[in-house]
Amino acid sequence: MKRILLSCVAGSAALIGAGAPAADDTGAWYVSPMVQYTFLDTKRISNDNTGYQLGLGYNFAPGWAAEINGSIGSFKIPNSGASQQLDAYTLDVLYKFLPDSTFRPYLLAGVGGITDRIAGGLEDHQAGVAEAGGGVWVGLGPQTGSTRFALRAEAKYRIEFLGENAYAPREPGDVVVSAGLLFMFGAPVAATAIVAPPP
């Protein structure tokens, strides 16, 4: 009787383990294309507008990822035919919560550089940037295979370390919101447990 009870307990534990999602994505690479909308610093001379963002990331530890991120935005300057181009490139670190869920909120922080250009060659500045914010990944389909897909949305505050000039205030701060997809490759695959029948 004792042997049968122990076998049932072991079998139940193995079944639970087999049904659990693969929480660990350590070692996996991902690419994340997104569209974005930038709420510019109110002291800038240009108007808010949409843009594009692309992230290339690597999950280097459980819950942690490093991401190279590039974003491009063009913003009209009212009452003129000119526009302002902001091209930012950053290295971000992400910390992800809820590893056993398909709904994974995260925090991010990063630094990098930006090209702040007024079309027509009026002004062209290179400056440093820092950003911080948060977002969420929502898994699409099974999240246990080596290839995984997710929806992604995030919001972040980005400050540009720029001196005041005729076209920009000193150290303008913008809010960037983004939404898009995430494609992950090379994630570890959970082993399938084999449950032995009770004697």
C-alpha positions as CSV (number, residue, x, y, z in Angstrom):
1,M,0.0,0.0,0.0
2,K,2.8,2.4,0.9
3,R,4.5,1.6,-2.4
4,I,1.4,2.4,-4.4
5,L,0.9,5.8,-2.5
6,L,4.5,6.8,-3.2
7,S,4.1,5.9,-6.9
8,C,1.0,8.0,-7.2
9,V,2.6,11.0,-5.5
10,A,5.6,10.7,-7.8
11,G,3.4,10.4,-10.8
12,S,1.4,13.4,-9.9
13,A,4.5,15.5,-9.4
14,A,5.8,14.5,-12.8
15,L,2.5,15.4,-14.5
16,I,2.5,18.8,-12.9
17,G,6.1,19.4,-14.0
18,A,5.3,18.3,-17.5
19,G,2.3,20.7,-17.8
20,A,4.2,23.7,-16.5
21,P,5.3,26.4,-19.0
22,A,9.0,26.8,-19.9
23,A,9.7,29.9,-17.9
24,D,13.4,30.2,-18.8
25,D,14.2,31.9,-22.0
26,T,17.9,32.3,-21.2
27,G,20.1,32.1,-24.2
28,A,17.4,33.1,-26.7
29,W,17.7,35.9,-29.2
30,Y,14.8,38.1,-30.3
31,V,13.9,40.8,-32.8
32,S,11.1,43.2,-32.1
33,P,9.8,45.6,-34.8
34,M,7.4,48.3,-33.5
35,V,5.6,51.4,-34.5
36,Q,5.9,54.4,-32.2
37,Y,4.3,57.7,-31.4
38,T,6.5,60.4,-29.8
39,F,5.1,63.1,-27.5
40,L,7.8,65.7,-27.9
41,D,9.0,68.1,-25.2
42,T,6.5,71.0,-25.3
43,K,9.4,73.5,-25.8
44,R,10.5,71.8,-29.0
45,I,9.4,73.7,-32.2
46,S,8.2,70.6,-34.0
47,N,4.9,68.6,-33.7
48,D,4.4,65.1,-32.3
49,N,4.3,62.3,-34.8
50,T,4.7,58.6,-35.5
51,G,7.9,56.7,-36.2
52,Y,9.5,53.3,-36.2
53,Q,11.5,51.3,-33.8
54,L,13.5,48.1,-34.0
55,G,15.0,46.1,-31.2
56,L,17.5,43.2,-31.3
57,G,17.8,41.5,-27.9
58,Y,19.5,38.6,-26.0
59,N,18.1,37.0,-22.9
60,F,21.4,36.7,-20.9
61,A,20.0,35.5,-17.6
62,P,16.6,34.4,-16.1
63,G,14.4,37.4,-16.2
64,W,17.1,39.7,-17.8
65,A,17.6,40.8,-21.4
66,A,19.9,43.3,-23.2
67,E,18.6,45.0,-26.3
68,I,20.1,47.2,-29.0
69,N,17.4,49.6,-30.0
70,G,17.0,52.0,-32.9
71,S,14.2,54.5,-33.5
72,I,13.6,56.9,-36.4
73,G,11.1,59.7,-36.3
74,S,10.3,62.7,-38.5
75,F,8.5,65.7,-37.0
76,K,6.9,68.7,-39.0
77,I,7.9,72.2,-38.0
78,P,4.7,74.4,-38.1
79,N,4.5,77.2,-40.6
80,S,7.5,76.0,-42.5
81,G,8.4,73.4,-45.1
82,A,11.1,72.0,-42.8
83,S,11.0,69.0,-40.5
84,Q,13.0,67.7,-37.6
85,Q,14.6,64.2,-37.7
86,L,15.4,62.4,-34.5
87,D,17.3,59.1,-34.9
88,A,18.1,57.5,-31.6
89,Y,20.2,54.4,-30.8
90,T,20.4,52.9,-27.4
91,L,21.6,49.9,-25.4
92,D,18.8,48.9,-23.0
93,V,18.6,46.5,-20.1
94,L,15.2,44.8,-19.4
95,Y,14.0,43.1,-16.3
96,K,11.0,40.9,-16.9
97,F,8.4,39.8,-14.2
98,L,6.0,36.8,-14.0
99,P,8.2,34.2,-15.6
100,D,5.5,31.5,-15.6
101,S,3.0,33.7,-17.4
102,T,2.3,34.5,-21.0
103,F,1.7,38.1,-19.7
104,R,5.2,39.4,-18.9
105,P,5.5,43.1,-17.7
106,Y,9.0,44.5,-17.7
107,L,11.1,47.6,-16.8
108,L,13.8,49.0,-18.9
109,A,16.7,51.5,-18.7
110,G,19.4,52.4,-21.2
111,V,21.8,55.0,-22.7
112,G,23.0,55.8,-26.2
113,G,23.2,58.5,-28.8
114,I,20.9,60.6,-31.0
115,T,21.1,62.5,-34.2
116,D,19.0,65.7,-34.0
117,R,18.7,67.1,-37.5
118,I,16.7,70.0,-39.0
119,A,16.1,69.2,-42.7
120,G,17.9,71.5,-45.1
121,G,21.1,71.5,-43.1
122,L,20.0,74.3,-40.7
123,E,21.1,72.4,-37.6
124,D,22.7,68.9,-37.1
125,H,23.6,67.8,-33.6
126,Q,24.9,64.6,-32.1
127,A,24.0,64.1,-28.5
128,G,23.8,61.5,-25.8
129,V,20.5,60.1,-24.5
130,A,19.2,58.2,-21.5
131,E,15.8,56.5,-21.3
132,A,13.7,54.5,-18.8
133,G,10.3,53.0,-18.9
134,G,8.3,49.8,-18.9
135,G,6.2,47.6,-21.0
136,V,4.7,44.1,-21.5
137,W,5.1,41.0,-23.6
138,V,1.9,39.0,-24.3
139,G,2.7,35.5,-25.7
140,L,0.9,34.4,-28.9
141,G,0.5,30.6,-28.9
142,P,2.6,28.1,-27.0
143,Q,5.5,29.6,-25.1
144,T,7.4,26.3,-24.6
145,G,9.1,25.8,-28.0
146,S,12.5,27.1,-29.2
147,T,10.7,29.7,-31.4
148,R,8.1,32.0,-29.7
149,F,6.0,34.9,-30.7
150,A,4.5,37.8,-28.7
151,L,2.8,41.1,-28.8
152,R,4.7,43.9,-27.3
153,A,3.9,47.4,-26.0
154,E,5.9,49.9,-24.0
155,A,6.3,53.5,-22.9
156,K,9.5,55.3,-22.0
157,Y,10.9,58.7,-21.2
158,R,13.9,59.8,-23.2
159,I,16.1,62.7,-22.4
160,E,18.5,64.3,-24.9
161,F,21.7,65.8,-23.5
162,L,21.7,68.8,-25.8
163,G,22.6,72.4,-25.2
164,E,19.9,75.1,-26.0
165,N,19.9,76.3,-29.6
166,A,17.5,78.1,-32.0
167,Y,15.6,74.9,-32.7
168,A,15.6,73.0,-29.4
169,P,15.5,73.7,-25.6
170,R,18.2,72.6,-23.3
171,E,18.1,68.9,-22.5
172,P,14.6,68.2,-24.0
173,G,12.7,65.2,-22.7
174,D,10.2,63.2,-24.9
175,V,7.8,60.4,-24.1
176,V,7.8,57.5,-26.6
177,V,5.0,54.9,-26.7
178,S,5.4,51.8,-29.0
179,A,3.5,48.7,-30.0
180,G,4.5,45.8,-32.2
181,L,5.7,42.2,-32.3
182,L,8.4,40.1,-30.8
183,F,10.0,37.0,-32.5
184,M,12.2,34.9,-30.3
185,F,14.6,32.2,-31.5
186,G,16.7,29.6,-29.7
187,A,14.7,29.4,-26.4
188,P,15.3,26.3,-24.3
189,V,12.7,23.6,-24.7
190,A,11.2,22.0,-21.6
191,A,11.8,18.2,-21.4
192,T,8.7,16.0,-21.4
193,A,8.4,14.0,-18.3
194,I,7.8,10.2,-18.6
195,V,5.4,8.9,-16.0
196,A,5.8,5.3,-15.0
197,P,2.6,3.3,-14.3
198,P,2.1,2.3,-10.6
199,P,3.1,-1.3,-9.9
